[in-house]
Amino acid sequence: MITKFFEGLLGDDDIHLSPDIILVFVSIDPDKRLRLYKILSEKASVKSFPDLNEAKIAEFIKGQLGDYFEQRIADYLIQFV
């Protein structure tokens, strides 16, 4: 199934997916020279999510926890990210 999908994606065949399907391709360092990347950038919305440092992660956690925020909890969660 995956092979058929990529063959269709790389070929001229149109792949018809339901609008409620979201496909996510993850690459730490995508090679923009590859054919797959070029095709995906033409047919899909390509997003980049830069790494967050510890301070930004702690800020996010504080925003999510609000009044329940404690630095020791943030430190504990950050060690897993």
C-alpha positions, -999 to 999 in steps of 0.1 A, spaced: 0 0 0 28 25 9 48 16 -21 17 20 -43 10 54 -27 45 67 -34 45 53 -69 13 72 -75 27 103 -58 59 102 -78 41 94 -110 16 113 -130 -13 94 -114 -36 116 -93 -40 102 -58 -75 111 -45 -76 113 -7 -105 123 14 -103 159 26 -104 146 62 -71 128 58 -39 145 69 -5 130 59 26 140 79 61 134 66 88 140 91 124 146 83 151 162 105 171 175 76 151 172 43 171 171 11 154 196 -11 172 182 -41 152 149 -40 124 142 -63 100 133 -35 106 167 -17 100 186 -49 68 168 -56 55 172 -21 64 209 -21 43 213 -53 13 191 -41 13 198 -4 18 224 22 53 221 36 58 233 72 90 238 92 91 236 129 124 248 144 137 232 176 127 250 208 152 257 235 145 249 271 133 284 279 107 283 252 96 249 262 92 260 298 73 291 286 49 268 266 44 245 297 37 276 319 11 288 294 -6 253 294 -5 248 331 -14 284 342 -18 285 380 -6 249 383 28 257 369 58 248 390 94 250 377 102 215 390 74 201 369 86 220 338 122 208 345 108 172 347 89 175 314 118 192 296 141 163 303 118 141 281 116 165 251 
